[in-house]
Amino acid sequence: MAWDFDEGGKFGSEKAAEDYARRNGLSNADFRTRRKGDEVELEIRRSAIDGRNLRDTGEGRKDGWF
C-alpha cells in the first residue's frame, strides 16, 4: 500500500528535520527525509497530520511550512 506524503520543508541537516518531526509527535513511519544538495527535504505522511497544525519555531528550517 502506498502512502501519500506532503512536503514538510527544507532543513540544513537530517537531524534538524527529524528533530522537527519528533517535536510534533510524528513517529518514524510518518516522515522521511531526502538529501538534495546542501539541504534536506522533509516529507510527512498526509494522514499523520490530517489537518492539525504543527508547531514550528523555524529552528533548522530553510523555508516555510506548506
Secondary structure by P-SEA (a helix, b strand, c coil): cbbbbccccccccaaaaaaaaaaaccccccbbbbbcccbbbbbccccccccbbbbbcccccccccc
